[in-house]
Amino acid sequence: MDWLDVIILAAAVIGVVAFIVLTAVIVLQGRSLRRLEDRVGPPVPVPAAPALERVRAVKSTPRRDAPRTDAPRAATRGTGAPRRGLAVGAVMVVLVGLLGAGTWFLFLRGDGGSSSTEATASNTPTRTVDTGIIPADVPQLVNKAAYTVAVLNASGVNGAAANRVAPRVQAAGYTLGVVDNAAKQGVPDSVVQYLPGKRDVGWNLAKDLGVKKAFPVDALSEGLIGTADAVIIVGRDLSK
C-alpha cells in the first residue's frame, strides 16, 4: 500500500466517523426540538389587521357582535432551519461521496488496490552493494595494450610499485602509466580500482595480478593516476 492508498483509506475512515457523529447530532437535535415544542405548546394565532372599510362600517352601524375571522397561522420557526437543513444535507452528500470513492479505490477496482503498489515496487531500482569480488567468468579484453594502468604503492615498502608490480603489469600486456606512492600507506591487501565504464579492465587486471577484489576508483586515487583506465593499489601482499 503506497501513500495514495493510505490517504484515501484515512479519508474513508474519517468520512465514516464524521457520518456517524453527524447522524447522532441530527437525532439529538430532533429530540431537543420536539421537547421544546411540547413545552411551548401550539402556536398562537396572530390577529389579522382590520380593513379600512370594516372600520368605517363598524362606526356607521349599531353595535353588534362582529363576525370573527380566522387569522392565518404564523410560522413560529425561523428561516434558519431550512438553511441548516440544506447545509447538513450537503455535508452528508460529500461524506458519502468520500466513503464511496475510498471503498471503490481499495476494494472494487479491477486490480484490487495492489497493482499500483506492485508497479511502484517493480519500477524502483534495486541498489546493489558492490562487494568487489571478481567473478569466475571475466570478459576477455581484445587488446590489453589499449588500456593504461597506473601503479600506486600503498605497502609502505620502498620500490614495491616500481620494482615488483610495474613489471608484472607490462608483462600482462597493459600500457604502464603513472607509478607513484598512494595517499595511504601500510595497506595489507592489494586492490584494483577502475574508472567508470572500465570495469572489465579492472577485473582482467585483478585476475592477471592475483588480486582478489576490484572497486570503482575513489577520489584520492583518481587524483594521482592521470589518464589511466585502472590502477593497482599495491599492498604488503604484493610487496614481497
C-alpha positions as CSV (number, residue, x, y, z in Angstrom):
1,M,0.0,0.0,0.0
2,D,1.6,3.3,-1.1
3,W,1.0,6.8,0.3
4,L,-2.0,7.4,-2.0
5,D,-3.8,4.3,-0.7
6,V,-3.1,5.4,2.9
7,I,-4.5,8.9,2.3
8,I,-7.7,7.5,0.6
9,L,-8.2,4.9,3.4
10,A,-7.8,7.6,6.0
11,A,-10.3,9.9,4.2
12,A,-12.8,7.0,4.1
13,V,-12.4,6.3,7.8
14,I,-12.8,10.0,8.6
15,G,-15.9,10.1,6.4
16,V,-17.4,7.1,8.2
17,V,-16.7,8.6,11.6
18,A,-18.0,12.0,10.6
19,F,-21.2,10.4,9.2
20,I,-21.9,8.6,12.4
21,V,-21.2,11.7,14.5
22,L,-23.4,13.9,12.2
23,T,-26.2,11.4,12.3
24,A,-26.1,11.3,16.1
25,V,-26.1,15.1,16.3
26,I,-29.1,15.3,14.0
27,V,-31.1,12.8,16.1
28,L,-30.3,14.6,19.3
29,Q,-31.2,18.0,17.8
30,G,-34.5,16.5,16.6
31,R,-35.3,15.2,20.1
32,S,-34.4,18.6,21.6
33,L,-36.7,20.4,19.1
34,R,-39.6,18.0,19.9
35,R,-39.2,18.5,23.6
36,L,-39.1,22.3,23.1
37,E,-42.3,22.2,21.1
38,D,-44.0,20.2,23.8
39,R,-43.1,22.8,26.4
40,V,-44.1,25.8,24.3
41,G,-47.4,24.4,23.1
42,P,-49.3,25.1,19.8
43,P,-48.5,28.4,18.0
44,V,-50.6,31.4,19.0
45,P,-52.6,32.9,16.0
46,V,-51.9,36.5,15.1
47,P,-55.0,38.6,14.7
48,A,-55.5,40.0,11.3
49,A,-55.4,43.7,10.8
50,P,-58.9,45.1,10.2
51,A,-59.6,46.5,6.8
52,L,-60.3,50.3,6.4
53,E,-63.8,49.6,5.1
54,R,-64.6,47.4,8.0
55,V,-63.6,50.1,10.4
56,R,-65.9,52.6,8.7
57,A,-68.8,50.1,8.7
58,V,-68.4,49.5,12.4
59,K,-68.5,53.2,13.1
60,S,-71.7,53.7,11.0
61,T,-73.7,50.8,12.1
62,P,-75.2,49.9,15.5
63,R,-73.1,47.9,17.9
64,R,-73.3,44.2,17.3
65,D,-71.2,41.2,17.6
66,A,-68.7,41.4,14.8
67,P,-68.0,38.2,12.9
68,R,-64.8,36.7,13.9
69,T,-62.3,35.9,11.2
70,D,-59.7,33.2,11.5
71,A,-56.3,34.7,11.1
72,P,-53.7,32.8,9.2
73,R,-51.4,30.9,11.4
74,A,-48.0,32.5,11.6
75,A,-44.9,30.4,11.3
76,T,-43.1,30.1,14.6
77,R,-39.9,28.7,13.3
78,G,-37.3,31.0,11.8
79,T,-35.9,30.8,8.3
80,G,-32.6,29.5,9.7
81,A,-33.9,25.9,10.0
82,P,-34.2,25.2,6.2
83,R,-30.7,26.7,5.6
84,R,-29.3,24.5,8.3
85,G,-31.0,21.5,6.7
86,L,-29.5,22.3,3.3
87,A,-26.0,22.6,4.9
88,V,-26.4,19.3,6.7
89,G,-27.6,17.6,3.6
90,A,-24.6,18.9,1.5
91,V,-22.2,17.8,4.2
92,M,-23.8,14.3,4.2
93,V,-23.5,14.1,0.4
94,V,-19.8,15.0,0.5
95,L,-19.1,12.5,3.2
96,V,-21.0,9.7,1.5
97,G,-19.1,10.5,-1.7
98,L,-15.7,10.2,0.0
99,L,-16.8,7.0,1.6
100,G,-17.9,5.6,-1.7
101,A,-14.7,6.7,-3.5
102,G,-12.5,5.2,-0.8
103,T,-14.4,1.9,-0.9
104,W,-14.2,1.7,-4.7
105,F,-10.5,2.5,-4.8
106,L,-9.5,0.0,-2.2
107,F,-11.8,-2.9,-2.8
108,L,-13.9,-2.7,-6.0
109,R,-11.4,-1.5,-8.7
110,G,-10.1,-4.1,-11.2
111,D,-6.6,-4.5,-9.6
112,G,-7.9,-4.9,-6.1
113,G,-5.8,-2.0,-4.8
114,S,-2.5,-3.7,-5.2
115,S,-1.3,-3.0,-8.8
116,S,-0.1,0.5,-8.0
117,T,2.0,-0.8,-5.1
118,E,3.4,-3.6,-7.2
119,A,4.1,-1.3,-10.1
120,T,5.9,1.1,-7.8
121,A,7.9,-1.7,-6.3
122,S,8.8,-3.1,-9.7
123,N,9.9,0.3,-11.1
124,T,12.0,1.1,-8.1
125,P,15.7,0.4,-8.9
126,T,17.3,-2.0,-6.6
127,R,20.5,-0.8,-5.0
128,T,23.2,-3.4,-5.1
129,V,26.2,-3.3,-2.8
130,D,29.5,-3.6,-4.7
131,T,31.4,-6.3,-2.9
132,G,34.3,-6.0,-5.2
133,I,34.5,-9.8,-5.7
134,I,35.9,-10.8,-9.1
135,P,33.5,-13.2,-11.0
136,A,34.7,-16.5,-12.2
137,D,34.0,-15.7,-15.8
138,V,35.6,-12.4,-16.8
139,P,35.1,-11.0,-20.3
140,Q,38.4,-11.1,-22.1
141,L,40.0,-7.9,-23.4
142,V,40.8,-7.9,-27.1
143,N,43.8,-5.7,-26.8
144,K,45.1,-5.1,-23.3
145,A,47.8,-2.7,-24.6
146,A,44.9,-0.2,-25.4
147,Y,44.4,0.3,-21.7
148,T,46.7,2.3,-19.4
149,V,47.3,1.0,-15.8
150,A,48.7,3.1,-13.0
151,V,50.6,1.6,-10.1
152,L,50.4,3.3,-6.6
153,N,52.5,2.0,-3.7
154,A,50.5,1.7,-0.5
155,S,52.5,-1.1,1.1
156,G,55.0,1.1,2.9
157,V,57.8,-0.8,1.3
158,N,60.1,1.3,-0.9
159,G,60.3,0.2,-4.5
160,A,57.4,-2.2,-4.3
161,A,55.4,-0.5,-7.0
162,A,58.2,0.4,-9.4
163,N,60.4,-2.8,-9.0
164,R,57.9,-5.5,-8.3
165,V,54.4,-4.7,-9.6
166,A,55.0,-2.4,-12.6
167,P,57.0,-5.0,-14.5
168,R,54.1,-7.5,-13.9
169,V,51.6,-5.0,-15.3
170,Q,53.7,-4.6,-18.5
171,A,54.2,-8.4,-18.8
172,A,50.5,-8.9,-18.7
173,G,50.2,-6.7,-21.8
174,Y,48.9,-3.4,-20.4
175,T,50.3,0.0,-21.1
176,L,52.1,1.2,-17.9
177,G,51.0,4.6,-16.7
178,V,51.8,6.6,-13.5
179,V,53.9,4.9,-10.9
180,D,53.8,6.7,-7.6
181,N,53.0,6.4,-3.9
182,A,49.4,6.2,-2.7
183,A,47.9,8.7,-0.3
184,K,47.6,5.9,2.4
185,Q,50.4,3.6,3.4
186,G,50.6,0.3,5.3
187,V,47.7,-1.3,3.4
188,P,47.8,-5.0,3.9
189,D,45.9,-6.3,0.9
190,S,46.3,-5.0,-2.7
191,V,43.2,-3.9,-4.6
192,V,42.4,-2.8,-8.1
193,Q,40.3,0.3,-8.9
194,Y,38.8,1.2,-12.3
195,L,37.3,4.2,-13.9
196,P,33.6,4.4,-14.9
197,G,32.9,2.2,-17.9
198,K,36.2,0.3,-17.4
199,R,35.1,-2.5,-15.1
200,D,36.2,-5.2,-17.4
201,V,39.6,-3.7,-17.5
202,G,39.7,-3.7,-13.7
203,W,38.5,-7.3,-13.5
204,N,41.1,-8.5,-16.0
205,L,43.9,-6.7,-14.3
206,A,42.9,-8.1,-10.9
207,K,42.9,-11.7,-12.3
208,D,46.3,-11.2,-14.0
209,L,47.9,-9.9,-10.9
210,G,46.2,-12.3,-8.5
211,V,44.3,-9.6,-6.7
212,K,41.0,-10.7,-5.0
213,K,38.9,-7.5,-5.3
214,A,38.3,-4.6,-7.6
215,F,36.2,-1.5,-6.9
216,P,35.4,1.8,-8.7
217,V,38.1,4.3,-8.3
218,D,37.9,6.6,-5.3
219,A,38.7,10.3,-5.2
220,L,42.1,10.0,-3.6
221,S,43.4,7.5,-6.2
222,E,41.8,9.2,-9.1
223,G,43.7,12.4,-8.4
224,L,47.0,10.5,-8.7
225,I,46.6,8.2,-11.8
226,G,46.3,10.8,-14.6
227,T,44.5,9.3,-17.6
228,A,44.8,5.7,-16.6
229,D,41.9,3.3,-17.1
230,A,42.6,1.4,-14.0
231,V,45.1,1.4,-11.1
232,I,46.6,-1.3,-8.9
233,I,47.0,-0.2,-5.2
234,V,50.0,-2.2,-4.1
235,G,49.6,-3.6,-0.6
236,R,52.0,-5.6,1.5
237,D,50.9,-8.8,0.0
238,L,52.4,-7.9,-3.4
239,S,55.5,-6.1,-2.0
240,K,57.1,-9.4,-1.0
